[in-house]
Amino acid sequence: MASAAKKRHVRLTRLVSSKSKATKSGSADTPLSGSTLSSASAAALAAVPGGTVSSATTESDGTGAYEVIVTNADGTRVKVIENVSFAVLSSGATGCH
């Protein structure tokens, strides 16, 4: 029983440590999933036709609700910022992955 408690403590410590590292790096963004991912992707691809969604996350810097990175056929990337209704607020070239 002591061994099980110790293993649980180690797992919780690792979980807290990994969350702390994410916060310290300035990224509190969470990957989108389900219908939110589908809606955010559709809006981003409407703004950047012909691209492919590389990533889609919540946006934590206050510029919008969601950030979608779209990769074009030539490899260039476009960051699309959307509000909670999936309206595109801005888009522009980025080096984000």
Backbone torsions as a table, in degrees:
resi	resn	phi	psi	omega
1	MET	NA	-39.3	177.8
2	ALA	-62.9	-36.1	178.5
3	SER	-64.5	-42.0	178.8
4	ALA	-64.4	-41.2	178.3
5	ALA	-64.5	-40.3	179.4
6	LYS	-64.6	-42.7	178.8
7	LYS	-62.1	-42.2	179.2
8	ARG	-63.1	-41.1	178.8
9	HIS	-61.5	-42.6	179.3
10	VAL	-63.0	-44.3	179.1
11	ARG	-62.2	-44.3	179.5
12	LEU	-65.3	-39.6	178.0
13	THR	-61.7	-43.8	178.8
14	ARG	-63.7	-40.7	179.6
15	LEU	-62.5	-47.7	179.3
16	VAL	-63.5	-42.5	179.2
17	SER	-61.9	-42.4	-179.1
18	SER	-67.9	-36.3	177.2
19	LYS	-68.0	-38.9	179.0
20	SER	-63.7	-40.9	178.9
21	LYS	-62.6	-41.5	179.1
22	ALA	-63.1	-41.3	-179.7
23	THR	-68.4	-41.8	-179.5
24	LYS	-64.8	-30.2	-179.8
25	SER	-78.6	-4.8	176.8
26	GLY	90.8	2.7	-177.1
27	SER	-108.2	108.0	175.2
28	ALA	-110.8	15.2	-178.9
29	ASP	-70.1	143.6	-179.4
30	THR	-116.9	133.0	177.4
31	PRO	-59.0	140.2	177.6
32	LEU	-80.6	156.4	176.9
33	SER	-149.6	170.0	174.9
34	GLY	59.0	-140.8	-176.0
35	SER	-68.1	-27.9	176.9
36	THR	-65.4	-43.8	176.8
37	LEU	-62.0	-45.2	-179.2
38	SER	-61.1	-46.2	-178.3
39	SER	-67.9	-43.6	179.3
40	ALA	-64.6	-40.3	179.0
41	SER	-65.1	-44.1	-179.9
42	ALA	-60.7	-43.6	179.5
43	ALA	-65.1	-41.7	-179.7
44	ALA	-65.9	-41.6	-179.7
45	LEU	-70.7	-26.2	173.5
46	ALA	-68.7	-33.7	179.1
47	ALA	-80.2	-26.0	-178.7
48	VAL	-130.0	75.2	-176.1
49	PRO	-60.8	141.4	176.5
50	GLY	87.0	-4.9	-179.4
51	GLY	-88.7	179.8	177.5
52	THR	-129.4	134.9	179.1
53	VAL	-70.2	123.4	178.5
54	SER	-94.3	-37.1	178.0
55	SER	-158.0	155.5	178.0
56	ALA	-147.9	121.8	-176.0
57	THR	-138.1	168.2	167.7
58	THR	-68.5	158.2	-179.4
59	GLU	-111.2	121.6	-173.2
60	SER	-104.0	-3.0	-175.4
61	ASP	-92.6	5.6	175.5
62	GLY	88.7	0.9	-179.2
63	THR	-83.9	-16.8	-179.2
64	GLY	179.8	-172.2	-179.6
65	ALA	-93.3	-35.1	-175.0
66	TYR	-132.8	147.9	175.1
67	GLU	-124.8	124.4	178.8
68	VAL	-121.3	128.7	176.1
69	ILE	-100.3	124.5	-179.9
70	VAL	-113.1	130.8	177.4
71	THR	-102.9	126.0	177.4
72	ASN	-81.5	166.2	-179.3
73	ALA	-57.9	-30.8	-179.1
74	ASP	-84.4	2.8	177.8
75	GLY	93.1	-11.1	178.0
76	THR	-70.6	152.6	-178.3
77	ARG	-116.9	145.4	178.1
78	VAL	-125.5	129.7	175.3
79	LYS	-94.2	125.2	179.6
80	VAL	-113.7	123.6	178.3
81	ILE	-104.1	131.5	-177.7
82	GLU	-126.9	155.9	174.5
83	ASN	-88.8	-176.1	-176.1
84	VAL	-66.6	-16.6	177.3
85	SER	-96.0	8.5	178.6
86	PHE	69.4	20.7	172.7
87	ALA	-80.3	136.0	-179.3
88	VAL	-74.3	123.3	178.9
89	LEU	-93.7	-35.2	178.5
90	SER	-162.4	160.5	173.4
91	SER	-153.4	147.5	179.8
92	GLY	-172.2	162.3	-179.4
93	ALA	-61.0	145.7	-179.5
94	THR	-150.0	160.9	173.6
95	GLY	-99.0	2.0	-179.6
96	CYS	-61.6	153.6	177.7
97	HIS	-105.6	NA	NA
